Amino acid sequence: MATQREIRRRMGSVRNIRQITRAMELIAVTRLRRAQQRVLASRPYAEKMHQVLGDLVERISPPETEEAVALRAAQEARDEEHGYSETSALHPLLERRPVSRTGVILLTTDRGLCGALNSNTIRTGLQYIYARQNEGQQVELVAVGRKGIQAAGRLPLTVTAEFSALGDYPPLSRISPIVRVATDAFTSRQVDQVVLVYPRYISTMRQEPAVVPLLPIQPPEKEAQPEGPHREVDYIYEPSPREVLAEILPRFVEVQVYQAVLELIASEFSARMVAMRNATDNAGELLDDLQLGYNKARQSTITREIIEISAGANALG
């Protein structure tokens, strides 16, 4: 049985740990509020940009005449046979080709103490990588975050680039090198597709690992719009839809990666807040158990001393 001194020493250590976890929880709560605002504010922009991209691709496509439909059907048959898509000629970032090499951008945090956030994200990324390798594809990894870099260093993976220390509120310029590595690898045919693996922020208590295609860019399918006063607006693009598309596509890739980084930061702070709250509660429960053990040890010492005094008095009498 532990002595009173040992129990008191352990209780002091637990109190110090509880103070640290409580302070880290408060810091995570403060930073989480700003991270939530940034990620929620960026989602409408990314969604609207996706819609504009789809409108541009449709505007540049040939008109839907019978002859054009027949020619496009024949072209699609040939492209399907060779593995290419009809949007290949519009821009290199839209080109679809047979996939034999895949690039994976794995987003993790630089710091730990955020529960199972990083382990779940890394596990999802590795499952995707192993699935592609089982299909005979080559996989190249871009690790973002120290936790992902450390995990990739322990495994036989091909890591082409590493990025860390992006900061809690990184500007878009800090994301540009990641985007440049991905787009250069895709346009130079070093890889045939690029995907993002990151924790998607759902709520304070929930973050889900997601695997999202990044390249080639997939424009949204055009939905049929009802006739009437609420039909879709016909935009006028200047100088031309094709030139606007050439400018917006690289920007769209940056926005997709930046949105994933914002999701990662919000997920990190929310996961750390929950983890530190659980650690603080567990420290309190441990203190209660240690206090009970200390009281028992103290009572045992007092009882033993009383017995010794009584035995000494009886011996003298």
C-alpha positions as CSV (number, residue, x, y, z in Angstrom):
1,M,0.0,0.0,0.0
2,A,1.3,3.5,-0.9
3,T,2.3,5.8,1.9
4,Q,0.7,9.1,2.6
5,R,3.8,11.0,1.2
6,E,3.6,9.1,-2.1
7,I,-0.1,9.7,-2.4
8,R,0.3,13.4,-1.6
9,R,3.0,13.6,-4.2
10,R,0.9,11.9,-6.8
11,M,-2.1,14.2,-6.0
12,G,0.1,17.2,-6.6
13,S,1.2,15.9,-10.0
14,V,-2.4,15.2,-11.0
15,R,-3.5,18.8,-9.9
16,N,-0.7,20.3,-12.0
17,I,-1.8,18.2,-15.0
18,R,-5.4,19.2,-14.5
19,Q,-4.4,22.9,-14.5
20,I,-2.6,22.4,-17.8
21,T,-5.4,20.5,-19.5
22,R,-7.9,23.1,-18.3
23,A,-5.8,25.9,-19.7
24,M,-5.4,24.1,-23.0
25,E,-9.1,23.6,-23.2
26,L,-9.8,27.3,-22.7
27,I,-7.2,28.2,-25.4
28,A,-8.8,25.7,-27.8
29,V,-12.3,27.2,-27.1
30,T,-11.0,30.7,-27.8
31,R,-9.3,29.7,-31.1
32,L,-12.1,27.4,-32.2
33,R,-14.6,30.2,-32.4
34,R,-12.5,32.1,-34.9
35,A,-11.7,28.9,-36.9
36,Q,-15.4,28.1,-37.1
37,Q,-16.2,31.5,-38.5
38,R,-13.5,31.2,-41.1
39,V,-14.6,27.7,-42.3
40,L,-18.3,28.5,-42.4
41,A,-17.6,31.8,-44.2
42,S,-15.5,30.1,-46.9
43,R,-17.9,27.3,-47.8
44,P,-20.4,29.5,-49.7
45,Y,-17.5,31.0,-51.7
46,A,-16.2,27.6,-52.7
47,E,-19.7,26.3,-53.6
48,K,-20.4,29.4,-55.7
49,M,-17.1,29.1,-57.5
50,H,-17.9,25.5,-58.3
51,Q,-21.2,26.6,-59.8
52,V,-19.5,29.3,-61.9
53,L,-17.0,26.7,-63.1
54,G,-19.8,24.4,-64.3
55,D,-21.5,27.3,-66.1
56,L,-18.2,28.3,-67.9
57,V,-17.6,24.7,-69.0
58,E,-21.1,24.5,-70.4
59,R,-20.8,27.9,-72.1
60,I,-17.6,26.8,-73.9
61,S,-19.1,23.4,-75.0
62,P,-20.5,23.3,-78.5
63,P,-24.3,24.0,-79.1
64,E,-26.7,21.1,-78.7
65,T,-27.6,20.6,-82.4
66,E,-28.4,17.2,-83.8
67,E,-25.1,17.1,-85.8
68,A,-23.2,18.3,-82.7
69,V,-24.8,15.7,-80.5
70,A,-23.9,12.9,-83.1
71,L,-20.3,14.2,-83.3
72,R,-19.9,14.4,-79.6
73,A,-21.3,10.9,-79.1
74,A,-18.7,9.6,-81.5
75,Q,-16.0,11.6,-79.8
76,E,-17.1,10.4,-76.4
77,A,-17.0,6.8,-77.6
78,R,-13.4,7.2,-78.9
79,D,-12.4,9.1,-75.7
80,E,-13.9,6.4,-73.5
81,E,-12.0,3.8,-75.4
82,H,-8.7,5.6,-74.8
83,G,-9.6,6.9,-71.3
84,Y,-10.0,10.6,-72.1
85,S,-12.8,13.0,-71.5
86,E,-14.5,15.6,-73.6
87,T,-13.2,18.4,-71.4
88,S,-9.5,17.5,-72.0
89,A,-9.1,20.1,-74.7
90,L,-10.5,23.0,-72.6
91,H,-7.7,23.2,-70.1
92,P,-4.9,20.9,-68.8
93,L,-6.4,20.8,-65.3
94,L,-9.7,19.3,-66.8
95,E,-7.9,16.5,-68.6
96,R,-9.0,13.0,-67.7
97,R,-6.8,10.1,-68.6
98,P,-6.3,6.5,-67.6
99,V,-5.1,6.4,-64.0
100,S,-1.9,4.6,-63.4
101,R,-0.3,7.0,-60.9
102,T,-2.2,8.8,-58.1
103,G,-1.1,11.7,-56.0
104,V,-2.4,12.0,-52.4
105,I,-2.3,15.1,-50.3
106,L,-2.6,14.1,-46.7
107,L,-3.5,16.9,-44.3
108,T,-2.7,16.4,-40.6
109,T,-1.9,18.7,-37.6
110,D,1.5,19.8,-36.4
111,R,0.6,19.2,-32.8
112,G,-0.9,16.3,-30.9
113,L,-3.3,16.2,-27.9
114,C,-6.3,16.3,-30.1
115,G,-7.8,12.8,-29.5
116,A,-8.0,10.4,-32.4
117,L,-8.2,13.1,-35.1
118,N,-4.8,12.4,-36.7
119,S,-4.9,8.7,-36.3
120,N,-8.3,8.5,-38.0
121,T,-7.2,10.7,-40.9
122,I,-4.0,8.8,-41.4
123,R,-5.8,5.5,-41.3
124,T,-8.3,6.7,-44.0
125,G,-5.4,7.9,-46.1
126,L,-3.5,4.7,-45.8
127,Q,-6.6,2.6,-46.7
128,Y,-7.0,4.7,-49.9
129,I,-3.3,4.3,-50.7
130,Y,-3.3,0.6,-50.2
131,A,-6.5,0.2,-52.2
132,R,-4.9,2.0,-55.2
133,Q,-1.7,0.0,-54.8
134,N,-3.7,-3.2,-54.9
135,E,-5.1,-2.1,-58.2
136,G,-1.6,-1.8,-59.6
137,Q,-1.3,2.0,-59.3
138,Q,1.7,3.9,-58.2
139,V,1.0,6.4,-55.3
140,E,2.9,9.5,-54.5
141,L,2.3,11.2,-51.2
142,V,2.4,14.9,-50.2
143,A,2.4,15.1,-46.4
144,V,1.1,18.3,-44.8
145,G,1.6,18.5,-41.0
146,R,4.2,17.0,-38.7
147,K,1.9,14.1,-37.6
148,G,1.5,13.0,-41.2
149,I,5.2,13.4,-42.0
150,Q,6.1,11.3,-39.0
151,A,3.6,8.6,-40.0
152,A,4.8,8.6,-43.6
153,G,8.5,8.3,-42.5
154,R,7.7,5.0,-40.7
155,L,6.1,3.4,-43.8
156,P,7.5,2.4,-47.2
157,L,5.7,5.2,-49.1
158,T,6.9,7.6,-51.8
159,V,6.8,11.1,-50.3
160,T,7.4,13.8,-52.9
161,A,6.9,16.8,-50.7
162,E,6.5,17.8,-47.0
163,F,4.9,20.9,-45.6
164,S,4.5,21.9,-42.0
165,A,4.1,25.0,-39.7
166,L,1.2,26.5,-41.7
167,G,0.0,28.3,-38.6
168,D,-3.4,28.5,-36.9
169,Y,-4.8,31.1,-39.4
170,P,-2.7,30.7,-42.6
171,P,-3.2,33.1,-45.5
172,L,-3.8,31.8,-49.0
173,S,-0.1,32.5,-49.9
174,R,0.9,29.8,-47.5
175,I,-1.2,27.2,-49.4
176,S,0.2,28.1,-52.8
177,P,3.3,25.9,-52.6
178,I,1.1,22.8,-51.9
179,V,-1.1,23.7,-54.9
180,R,1.9,24.3,-57.1
181,V,3.3,20.9,-56.3
182,A,0.0,19.2,-57.1
183,T,-0.7,21.1,-60.3
184,D,2.8,20.7,-61.7
185,A,2.7,17.0,-61.0
186,F,-0.6,16.6,-62.8
187,T,0.1,18.8,-65.8
188,S,3.5,17.2,-66.3
189,R,1.8,13.8,-66.3
190,Q,3.8,12.7,-63.3
191,V,0.4,11.7,-61.7
192,D,-2.9,11.1,-63.4
193,Q,-5.1,12.2,-60.6
194,V,-4.8,14.0,-57.2
195,V,-7.0,13.5,-54.1
196,L,-7.2,15.4,-50.8
197,V,-7.4,13.5,-47.5
198,Y,-8.4,15.7,-44.5
199,P,-10.7,15.7,-41.5
200,R,-14.0,17.4,-42.5
201,Y,-15.5,19.7,-39.8
202,I,-19.1,18.6,-39.1
203,S,-19.6,20.0,-35.6
204,T,-17.8,20.5,-32.3
205,M,-18.2,16.9,-31.4
206,R,-17.8,15.4,-34.8
207,Q,-15.1,15.4,-37.4
208,E,-15.0,12.9,-40.3
209,P,-12.0,11.9,-42.5
210,A,-12.8,12.6,-46.1
211,V,-11.2,11.7,-49.4
212,V,-12.0,14.3,-52.0
213,P,-10.9,14.3,-55.7
214,L,-8.8,17.5,-56.5
215,L,-7.4,16.9,-60.0
216,P,-8.6,16.6,-62.7
217,I,-11.3,19.2,-61.8
218,Q,-14.8,17.8,-62.2
219,P,-17.3,20.5,-63.2
220,P,-20.8,20.0,-61.7
221,E,-23.5,18.6,-63.9
222,K,-25.9,21.2,-65.2
223,E,-29.3,20.8,-63.6
224,A,-32.5,21.6,-65.6
225,Q,-33.8,25.0,-64.6
226,P,-37.6,25.6,-64.6
227,E,-39.0,28.2,-67.0
228,G,-40.3,31.4,-65.4
229,P,-39.2,34.3,-63.4
230,H,-36.9,32.3,-61.2
231,R,-34.9,30.7,-63.9
232,E,-31.1,30.9,-63.8
233,V,-29.4,34.2,-64.7
234,D,-27.5,34.3,-68.0
235,Y,-24.1,35.7,-67.1
236,I,-21.9,37.7,-69.5
237,Y,-18.2,36.9,-69.2
238,E,-15.5,39.3,-70.3
239,P,-13.1,39.1,-72.1
240,S,-14.4,35.6,-73.0
241,P,-15.6,32.5,-71.2
242,R,-12.6,30.5,-72.3
243,E,-10.1,33.1,-71.0
244,V,-12.1,33.4,-67.7
245,L,-12.0,29.6,-67.4
246,A,-8.3,29.6,-67.9
247,E,-7.9,32.1,-65.1
248,I,-10.4,30.6,-62.7
249,L,-9.2,27.0,-62.8
250,P,-5.9,27.4,-60.9
251,R,-7.7,29.7,-58.5
252,F,-10.4,27.0,-58.0
253,V,-7.7,24.4,-57.0
254,E,-6.2,26.9,-54.5
255,V,-9.7,27.4,-53.0
256,Q,-10.3,23.7,-52.7
257,V,-7.0,23.1,-50.8
258,Y,-7.4,26.2,-48.7
259,Q,-10.9,25.1,-47.7
260,A,-9.5,21.7,-46.7
261,V,-6.8,23.4,-44.5
262,L,-9.5,25.5,-42.8
263,E,-11.5,22.4,-42.2
264,L,-8.4,20.8,-40.7
265,I,-7.8,23.7,-38.3
266,A,-11.4,23.8,-37.1
267,S,-11.3,20.1,-36.6
268,E,-8.1,20.3,-34.7
269,F,-9.3,22.9,-32.2
270,S,-12.6,21.2,-31.6
271,A,-11.0,17.8,-31.1
272,R,-8.4,19.3,-28.8
273,M,-11.1,21.1,-26.8
274,V,-13.0,17.8,-26.3
275,A,-9.9,15.8,-25.5
276,M,-8.7,18.4,-22.9
277,R,-12.1,18.5,-21.3
278,N,-12.1,14.7,-21.0
279,A,-8.6,14.8,-19.6
280,T,-9.6,17.5,-17.0
281,D,-12.6,15.4,-16.0
282,N,-10.5,12.2,-15.7
283,A,-8.0,14.1,-13.6
284,G,-10.7,15.2,-11.2
285,E,-12.0,11.6,-10.9
286,L,-8.4,10.4,-10.3
287,L,-8.0,13.1,-7.6
288,D,-11.2,11.8,-5.8
289,D,-9.8,8.3,-5.9
290,L,-6.4,9.4,-4.6
291,Q,-8.1,11.5,-1.8
292,L,-10.1,8.4,-0.7
293,G,-6.9,6.3,-0.7
294,Y,-5.1,9.1,1.3
295,N,-7.9,9.2,3.9
296,K,-7.7,5.4,4.2
297,A,-3.9,5.5,4.6
298,R,-4.2,8.3,7.2
299,Q,-6.9,6.4,9.1
300,S,-4.8,3.3,9.1
301,T,-1.8,5.2,10.4
302,I,-3.8,6.8,13.2
303,T,-5.4,3.4,14.2
304,R,-1.9,1.8,14.2
305,E,-0.5,4.5,16.5
306,I,-3.5,4.2,18.9
307,I,-2.9,0.5,19.1
308,E,0.8,1.0,19.8
309,I,0.0,3.5,22.5
310,S,-2.5,1.2,24.1
311,A,-0.1,-1.7,24.0
312,G,2.6,0.4,25.6
313,A,0.3,1.6,28.4
314,N,-0.8,-1.9,29.1
315,A,2.8,-3.1,29.3
316,L,3.7,-0.3,31.8
317,G,0.6,-1.1,33.9
